[in-house]
Amino acid sequence: MDAHFDDLKALWLELHARIDQLAAERQQYLDLFEKSTEAYVITDAQGTLVDANGAAIDILQQRRRAVCGKPFAAVVALERRAEFRARLHNLTQRDSWKTVLEAPELRTEVTLTARVIERPEGAGGICWLLQATQ
C-alpha cells in the first residue's frame, strides 16, 4: 500500500512541477505580447476583442478595459464597418487590408493583418496586427 501511495505522490509532484513550468511559459508569452513594439489585438472567432497589447492600445486611443469585450468592428470607422464585417465573415487563414480605426477624437488609417488561431476543435480566435500607415 505504501508503494502505491509513494507512486501517486511522485506523480502528483511531477504534475505540479509541469503545471508550474507551463505557468512560467505562459507568463513569458504574455510578457512578450505586452512588451512588443508591434500592435496586436486578439479577438474570438466572431470578432469580439479579447485582449490588446500596449502598442495596440496606443493606436486605439482607449483604455484596455473599455475595448475588451466589445466587437472589434466598434473601433472601425463607421463607413468601413460593413467591409470589415464582410471580411471577418469570409476570413481565410491570413488576410490583410487597409481600414480606418476611430477613437473619440482620432482617426487612424491602418493595415490590418489577420491570422486565424487554430485549435483542435476549430478556429480559436484571430490575432490581428495593426500597422498605422503613413
MDTraj code that builds the backbone (N, CA, C; nanometers):
import mdtraj as md
import numpy as np

residues = "MET ASP ALA HIS PHE ASP ASP LEU LYS ALA LEU TRP LEU GLU LEU HIS ALA ARG ILE ASP GLN LEU ALA ALA GLU ARG GLN GLN TYR LEU ASP LEU PHE GLU LYS SER THR GLU ALA TYR VAL ILE THR ASP ALA GLN GLY THR LEU VAL ASP ALA ASN GLY ALA ALA ILE ASP ILE LEU GLN GLN ARG ARG ARG ALA VAL CYS GLY LYS PRO PHE ALA ALA VAL VAL ALA LEU GLU ARG ARG ALA GLU PHE ARG ALA ARG LEU HIS ASN LEU THR GLN ARG ASP SER TRP LYS THR VAL LEU GLU ALA PRO GLU LEU ARG THR GLU VAL THR LEU THR ALA ARG VAL ILE GLU ARG PRO GLU GLY ALA GLY GLY ILE CYS TRP LEU LEU GLN ALA THR GLN".split()
xyz = np.array([
    [0.0813, -0.1198, 0.0000],
    [0.0000, 0.0000, 0.0000],
    [0.0856, 0.1261, 0.0000],
    [0.1974, 0.1226, 0.0773],
    [0.2855, 0.2383, 0.0832],
    [0.3505, 0.2660, -0.0516],
    [0.3849, 0.1604, -0.1260],
    [0.4463, 0.1776, -0.2573],
    [0.3489, 0.2473, -0.3520],
    [0.2226, 0.2088, -0.3434],
    [0.1194, 0.2709, -0.4269],
    [0.1058, 0.4185, -0.3908],
    [0.1052, 0.4486, -0.2638],
    [0.0961, 0.5875, -0.2173],
    [0.2182, 0.6671, -0.2637],
    [0.3363, 0.6082, -0.2559],
    [0.4582, 0.6766, -0.2994],
    [0.4549, 0.7045, -0.4497],
    [0.4009, 0.6080, -0.5263],
    [0.3879, 0.6284, -0.6709],
    [0.2925, 0.7439, -0.7006],
    [0.1792, 0.7470, -0.6320],
    [0.0824, 0.8556, -0.6512],
    [0.1414, 0.9898, -0.6109],
    [0.2144, 0.9899, -0.5018],
    [0.2767, 1.1150, -0.4545],
    [0.3787, 1.1641, -0.5578],
    [0.4581, 1.0732, -0.6131],
    [0.5570, 1.1114, -0.7144],
    [0.4878, 1.1670, -0.8386],
    [0.3796, 1.1038, -0.8823],
    [0.3031, 1.1538, -0.9964],
    [0.2426, 1.2908, -0.9674],
    [0.1930, 1.3070, -0.8472],
    [0.1353, 1.4354, -0.8048],
    [0.2413, 1.5458, -0.8102],
    [0.3611, 1.5172, -0.7604],
    [0.4698, 1.6153, -0.7616],
    [0.5140, 1.6472, -0.9044],
    [0.5195, 1.5458, -0.9909],
    [0.5534, 1.5673, -1.1323],
    [0.4485, 1.6549, -1.2000],
    [0.3225, 1.6275, -1.1713],
    [0.2140, 1.7061, -1.2284],
    [0.2251, 1.8520, -1.1859],
    [0.2479, 1.8765, -1.0601],
    [0.2599, 2.0149, -1.0121],
    [0.3826, 2.0842, -1.0699],
    [0.4919, 2.0107, -1.0874],
    [0.6105, 2.0688, -1.1496],
    [0.5802, 2.1087, -1.2938],
    [0.5057, 2.0244, -1.3644],
    [0.4679, 2.0544, -1.5040],
    [0.3733, 2.1741, -1.5088],
    [0.2798, 2.1823, -1.4160],
    [0.1882, 2.2971, -1.4094],
    [0.2666, 2.4254, -1.3866],
    [0.3629, 2.4225, -1.2956],
    [0.4461, 2.5402, -1.2694],
    [0.5260, 2.5801, -1.3935],
    [0.5777, 2.4801, -1.4651],
    [0.6536, 2.5073, -1.5866],
    [0.5643, 2.5724, -1.6930],
    [0.4451, 2.5180, -1.7108],
    [0.3516, 2.5745, -1.8086],
    [0.3101, 2.7160, -1.7707],
    [0.2889, 2.7410, -1.6428],
    [0.2524, 2.8753, -1.5970],
    [0.3649, 2.9744, -1.6255],
    [0.4892, 2.9326, -1.6046],
    [0.6034, 3.0198, -1.6324],
    [0.6141, 3.0483, -1.7822],
    [0.5934, 2.9466, -1.8660],
    [0.5972, 2.9661, -2.0109],
    [0.4851, 3.0587, -2.0562],
    [0.3678, 3.0410, -2.0010],
    [0.2542, 3.1280, -2.0346],
    [0.2862, 3.2722, -1.9991],
    [0.3465, 3.2931, -1.8833],
    [0.3808, 3.4286, -1.8414],
    [0.4846, 3.4906, -1.9348],
    [0.5791, 3.4095, -1.9834],
    [0.6781, 3.4591, -2.0784],
    [0.6098, 3.5075, -2.2064],
    [0.5143, 3.4288, -2.2565],
    [0.4421, 3.4679, -2.3772],
    [0.3577, 3.5930, -2.3536],
    [0.2953, 3.6033, -2.2385],
    [0.2172, 3.7230, -2.2072],
    [0.3068, 3.8462, -2.1996],
    [0.4240, 3.8319, -2.1383],
    [0.5184, 3.9436, -2.1308],
    [0.5659, 3.9842, -2.2696],
    [0.5965, 3.8861, -2.3538],
    [0.6388, 3.9128, -2.4905],
    [0.5288, 3.9853, -2.5676],
    [0.4054, 3.9400, -2.5534],
    [0.2897, 4.0021, -2.6182],
    [0.2747, 4.1472, -2.5721],
    [0.2772, 4.1691, -2.4431],
    [0.2535, 4.3030, -2.3891],
    [0.3648, 4.4008, -2.4246],
    [0.4891, 4.3542, -2.4255],
    [0.6025, 4.4447, -2.4467],
    [0.6418, 4.4604, -2.5930],
    [0.5730, 4.3924, -2.6813],
    [0.6042, 4.4024, -2.8234],
    [0.5816, 4.5445, -2.8734],
    [0.6702, 4.5883, -2.9629],
    [0.6517, 4.7197, -3.0245],
    [0.5494, 4.7125, -3.1371],
    [0.5167, 4.5917, -3.1809],
    [0.4119, 4.5718, -3.2810],
    [0.2768, 4.5729, -3.2104],
    [0.1765, 4.6318, -3.2738],
    [0.0431, 4.6417, -3.2150],
    [-0.0379, 4.5169, -3.2492],
    [-0.0766, 4.4426, -3.1460],
    [-0.1550, 4.3205, -3.1641],
    [-0.2850, 4.3269, -3.0861],
    [-0.3896, 4.2758, -3.1496],
    [-0.5207, 4.2614, -3.0873],
    [-0.5614, 4.1161, -3.1066],
    [-0.6198, 4.0575, -3.0042],
    [-0.6719, 3.9213, -3.0132],
    [-0.8235, 3.9293, -3.0017],
    [-0.8928, 3.8618, -3.0936],
    [-1.0382, 3.8531, -3.0861],
    [-1.0783, 3.7069, -3.0846],
    [-1.2030, 3.6833, -3.0465],
    [-1.2549, 3.5479, -3.0647],
    [-1.2902, 3.5334, -3.2125],
    [-1.3383, 3.4184, -3.2522],
    [-1.3672, 3.3915, -3.3939],
    [-1.4755, 3.4829, -3.4502],
    [-1.5619, 3.5372, -3.3632],
    [-1.6681, 3.6259, -3.4081],
    [-1.6248, 3.7727, -3.4122],
    [-1.5019, 3.8026, -3.3680],
    [-1.4523, 3.9393, -3.3756],
    [-1.4674, 4.0206, -3.2485],
    [-1.4977, 3.9563, -3.1368],
    [-1.5068, 4.0284, -3.0091],
    [-1.3675, 4.0408, -2.9503],
    [-1.3299, 4.1613, -2.9107],
    [-1.1969, 4.1862, -2.8560],
    [-1.1762, 4.1116, -2.7254],
    [-1.0699, 4.0343, -2.7198],
    [-1.0340, 3.9571, -2.6014],
    [-0.9169, 4.0229, -2.5300],
    [-0.8186, 4.0708, -2.6075],
    [-0.7010, 4.1336, -2.5486],
    [-0.6353, 4.2235, -2.6516],
    [-0.5585, 4.3188, -2.6019],
    [-0.4812, 4.4090, -2.6868],
    [-0.3536, 4.4427, -2.6107],
    [-0.2428, 4.4475, -2.6824],
    [-0.1206, 4.4825, -2.6122],
    [-0.1064, 4.6350, -2.6033],
    [-0.0024, 4.6796, -2.5343],
    [0.0164, 4.8228, -2.5118],
    [0.0266, 4.9029, -2.6398],
    [0.0985, 4.8493, -2.7397],
    [0.1123, 4.9208, -2.8663],
    [-0.0230, 4.9365, -2.9365],
    [-0.1074, 4.8363, -2.9277],
    [-0.2417, 4.8454, -2.9885],
    [-0.3288, 4.9449, -2.9134],
    [-0.3183, 4.9451, -2.7819],
    [-0.3954, 5.0409, -2.7015],
    [-0.3568, 5.1830, -2.7407],
    [-0.2276, 5.2059, -2.7691],
    [-0.1839, 5.3389, -2.8138],
    [-0.2512, 5.3780, -2.9446],
    [-0.2631, 5.2847, -3.0376],
    [-0.3287, 5.3139, -3.1660],
    [-0.4788, 5.3343, -3.1460],
    [-0.5393, 5.2501, -3.0627],
    [-0.6842, 5.2581, -3.0414],
    [-0.7244, 5.3808, -2.9592],
    [-0.6299, 5.4369, -2.8839],
    [-0.6538, 5.5554, -2.8013],
    [-0.7710, 5.5360, -2.7044],
    [-0.7777, 5.4169, -2.6472],
    [-0.8814, 5.3866, -2.5492],
    [-0.8210, 5.3001, -2.4403],
    [-0.8846, 5.2962, -2.3265],
    [-0.8378, 5.2099, -2.2184],
    [-0.8661, 5.0647, -2.2544],
    [-0.7783, 4.9781, -2.2071],
    [-0.7907, 4.8347, -2.2362],
    [-0.9268, 4.7813, -2.1925],
    [-0.9709, 4.8152, -2.0726],
    [-1.0993, 4.7602, -2.0261],
    [-1.2176, 4.8202, -2.1008],
    [-1.1948, 4.9327, -2.1707],
    [-1.3034, 4.9914, -2.2499],
    [-1.3215, 4.9183, -2.3827],
    [-1.2163, 4.8542, -2.4317],
    [-1.2279, 4.7861, -2.5614],
    [-1.2500, 4.6357, -2.5479],
    [-1.1915, 4.5731, -2.4454],
    [-1.2062, 4.4287, -2.4309],
    [-1.3514, 4.3929, -2.4014],
    [-1.4004, 4.2950, -2.4752],
    [-1.5400, 4.2542, -2.4625],
    [-1.6301, 4.3185, -2.5660],
    [-1.5799, 4.4173, -2.6380],
    [-1.6573, 4.4837, -2.7435],
    [-1.6227, 4.4224, -2.8786],
    [-1.7123, 4.4358, -2.9748],
    [-1.6778, 4.3911, -3.1101],
    [-1.5635, 4.4773, -3.1650],
    [-1.4691, 4.4158, -3.2327],
    [-1.3592, 4.4903, -3.2940],
    [-1.4155, 4.5917, -3.3928],
    [-1.5253, 4.5571, -3.4572],
    [-1.5880, 4.6483, -3.5539],
    [-1.6248, 4.7820, -3.4898],
    [-1.6446, 4.7851, -3.3578],
    [-1.6836, 4.9097, -3.2897],
    [-1.5734, 5.0147, -3.2946],
    [-1.4485, 4.9756, -3.3165],
    [-1.3404, 5.0737, -3.3256],
    [-1.3052, 5.1052, -3.4708],
    [-1.3717, 5.0388, -3.5639],
    [-1.3529, 5.0670, -3.7062],
    [-1.4451, 5.1831, -3.7421],
    [-1.3945, 5.2752, -3.8253],
    [-1.4742, 5.3904, -3.8681],
    [-1.6064, 5.3425, -3.9275],
    [-1.7120, 5.4138, -3.8968],
    [-1.8479, 5.3759, -3.9355],
    [-1.8582, 5.3406, -4.0839],
    [-1.7972, 5.4216, -4.1698],
    [-1.8083, 5.3971, -4.3141],
    [-1.7313, 5.2733, -4.3609],
    [-1.6489, 5.2148, -4.2751],
    [-1.5714, 5.0961, -4.3094],
    [-1.6199, 4.9694, -4.2389],
    [-1.7197, 4.9812, -4.1532],
    [-1.7630, 4.8659, -4.0732],
    [-1.8242, 4.7543, -4.1554],
    [-1.9045, 4.7880, -4.2554],
    [-1.9665, 4.6831, -4.3377],
    [-1.8583, 4.6017, -4.4082],
    [-1.7568, 4.6688, -4.4612],
    [-1.6455, 4.5986, -4.5263],
    [-1.5725, 4.5110, -4.4249],
    [-1.5474, 4.5662, -4.3041],
    [-1.4783, 4.4895, -4.2005],
    [-1.5557, 4.3627, -4.1666],
    [-1.6865, 4.3763, -4.1446],
    [-1.7681, 4.2595, -4.1090],
    [-1.7689, 4.1552, -4.2204],
    [-1.7768, 4.2016, -4.3453],
    [-1.7755, 4.1085, -4.4591],
    [-1.6425, 4.0346, -4.4660],
    [-1.5333, 4.1069, -4.4466],
    [-1.4015, 4.0426, -4.4497],
    [-1.3847, 3.9463, -4.3322],
    [-1.4346, 3.9848, -4.2160],
    [-1.4283, 3.8977, -4.0983],
    [-1.5051, 3.7687, -4.1255],
    [-1.6236, 3.7815, -4.1844],
    [-1.7073, 3.6651, -4.2135],
    [-1.6410, 3.5704, -4.3134],
    [-1.5640, 3.6268, -4.4077],
    [-1.5007, 3.5466, -4.5128],
    [-1.3501, 3.5312, -4.4922],
    [-1.3051, 3.5458, -4.3702],
    [-1.1624, 3.5433, -4.3390],
    [-1.1001, 3.4098, -4.3742],
    [-0.9869, 3.4164, -4.4425],
    [-0.9095, 3.2957, -4.4695],
    [-0.8030, 3.2841, -4.3605],
    [-0.7116, 3.1914, -4.3754],
    [-0.6089, 3.1684, -4.2731],
    [-0.5316, 3.2966, -4.2412],
    [-0.5007, 3.3769, -4.3443],
    [-0.4254, 3.5006, -4.3243],
    [-0.4724, 3.6018, -4.4284],
    [-0.5232, 3.7149, -4.3825],
    [-0.5709, 3.8208, -4.4713],
    [-0.5131, 3.9537, -4.4268],
    [-0.5029, 4.0470, -4.5217],
    [-0.4509, 4.1793, -4.4905],
    [-0.5241, 4.2827, -4.5749],
    [-0.5618, 4.3957, -4.5141],
    [-0.6253, 4.5044, -4.5862],
    [-0.6150, 4.6339, -4.5060],
    [-0.6401, 4.7454, -4.5739],
    [-0.6353, 4.8757, -4.5082],
    [-0.7756, 4.9149, -4.4644],
    [-0.7806, 4.9814, -4.3497],
    [-0.9068, 5.0340, -4.2997],
    [-0.8764, 5.1549, -4.2120],
    [-0.9785, 5.2103, -4.1513],
    [-0.9625, 5.3261, -4.0633],
    [-1.0196, 5.2907, -3.9273],
    [-0.9389, 5.3119, -3.8234],
    [-0.9853, 5.2945, -3.6855],
    [-1.0207, 5.4313, -3.6317],
    [-1.1210, 5.4320, -3.5447],
    [-1.1722, 5.5600, -3.4966],
    [-1.1836, 5.5603, -3.3451],
    [-1.1139, 5.6538, -3.2833],
    [-1.1276, 5.6807, -3.1407],
    [-1.2137, 5.8063, -3.1295],
    [-1.2557, 5.8438, -3.0083],
    [-1.3430, 5.9605, -2.9957],
    [-1.2950, 6.0846, -3.0717],
    [-1.1648, 6.1129, -3.0715],
    [-1.1183, 6.2334, -3.1411],
    [-1.0024, 6.2060, -3.2348],
    [-0.9894, 6.0824, -3.2820],
    [-0.8755, 6.0475, -3.3650],
    [-0.9150, 5.9395, -3.4649],
    [-0.8757, 5.9604, -3.5896],
    [-0.8926, 5.8591, -3.6937],
    [-0.7542, 5.8165, -3.7388],
    [-0.7320, 5.6860, -3.7468],
    [-0.6022, 5.6335, -3.7849],
    [-0.6200, 5.5323, -3.8962],
    [-0.5529, 5.5567, -4.0094],
    [-0.5551, 5.4569, -4.1162],
    [-0.4535, 5.3494, -4.0805],
    [-0.4970, 5.2252, -4.0880],
    [-0.4107, 5.1126, -4.0525],
    [-0.4206, 5.0037, -4.1582],
    [-0.3184, 4.9223, -4.1604],
    [-0.3242, 4.7969, -4.2336],
    [-0.3487, 4.6889, -4.1294],
    [-0.4570, 4.6157, -4.1457],
    [-0.4896, 4.5044, -4.0576],
    [-0.4390, 4.3761, -4.1222],
    [-0.3682, 4.2968, -4.0448],
    [-0.3302, 4.1642, -4.0912],
    [-0.3871, 4.0656, -3.9916],
    [-0.4753, 3.9806, -4.0387],
    [-0.5451, 3.8849, -3.9527],
    [-0.4874, 3.7460, -3.9731],
    [-0.4620, 3.6774, -3.8622],
    [-0.4164, 3.5383, -3.8672],
    [-0.5086, 3.4566, -3.7781],
    [-0.5710, 3.3565, -3.8354],
    [-0.6618, 3.2701, -3.7607],
    [-0.5805, 3.1821, -3.6668],
    [-0.6225, 3.1762, -3.5417],
    [-0.5579, 3.0914, -3.4413],
    [-0.6333, 2.9596, -3.4398],
    [-0.5660, 2.8559, -3.4815],
    [-0.6296, 2.7239, -3.4905],
    [-0.6281, 2.6531, -3.3555],
    [-0.7340, 2.5836, -3.3270],
    [-0.7454, 2.4972, -3.2098],
    [-0.7930, 2.3620, -3.2603],
    [-0.7686, 2.2550, -3.1865],
    [-0.8138, 2.1227, -3.2314],
    [-0.9643, 2.1184, -3.2592],
    [-1.0419, 2.1949, -3.1835],
    [-1.1876, 2.1921, -3.2017],
    [-1.2364, 2.2941, -3.3052],
    [-1.1439, 2.3637, -3.3741],
    [-1.1814, 2.4619, -3.4752],
    [-1.1128, 2.5947, -3.4480],
    [-1.1584, 2.6991, -3.5159],
    [-1.0971, 2.8316, -3.5000],
    [-1.1090, 2.8776, -3.3550],
    [-0.9963, 2.9125, -3.2977],
    [-0.9953, 2.9543, -3.1578],
    [-1.0003, 3.1043, -3.1426],
    [-0.9748, 3.1763, -3.2478],
    [-0.9738, 3.3207, -3.2412],
    [-0.8926, 3.3765, -3.3563],
    [-0.8652, 3.5057, -3.3465],
    [-0.7918, 3.5740, -3.4519],
    [-0.6902, 3.6666, -3.3869],
    [-0.5686, 3.6627, -3.4380],
    [-0.4642, 3.7552, -3.3968],
    [-0.4533, 3.8611, -3.5052],
    [-0.4674, 3.9863, -3.4664],
    [-0.4646, 4.0986, -3.5605],
    [-0.3388, 4.1804, -3.5369],
    [-0.2666, 4.2085, -3.6437],
    [-0.1540, 4.3014, -3.6387],
    [-0.2051, 4.4337, -3.6944],
    [-0.1875, 4.5412, -3.6193],
    [-0.2310, 4.6738, -3.6608],
    [-0.1069, 4.7561, -3.6941],
    [-0.0976, 4.8021, -3.8187],
    [0.0150, 4.8849, -3.8582],
    [-0.0378, 5.0166, -3.9110],
    [-0.0074, 5.1244, -3.8394],
    [-0.0503, 5.2574, -3.8833],
    [0.0190, 5.2880, -4.0162],
    [-0.0573, 5.3389, -4.1115],
    [0.0002, 5.3736, -4.2416],
    [0.0363, 5.5211, -4.2404],
    [0.1348, 5.5530, -4.3186],
    [0.1828, 5.6928, -4.3238],
    [0.1099, 5.7691, -4.4319],
])
top = md.Topology()
chain = top.add_chain()
for i, resn in enumerate(residues, 1):
    res = top.add_residue(resn, chain, resSeq=i)
    for name in ("N", "CA", "C"):
        top.add_atom(name, md.element.get_by_symbol(name[0]), res)
traj = md.Trajectory(xyz[None], top)
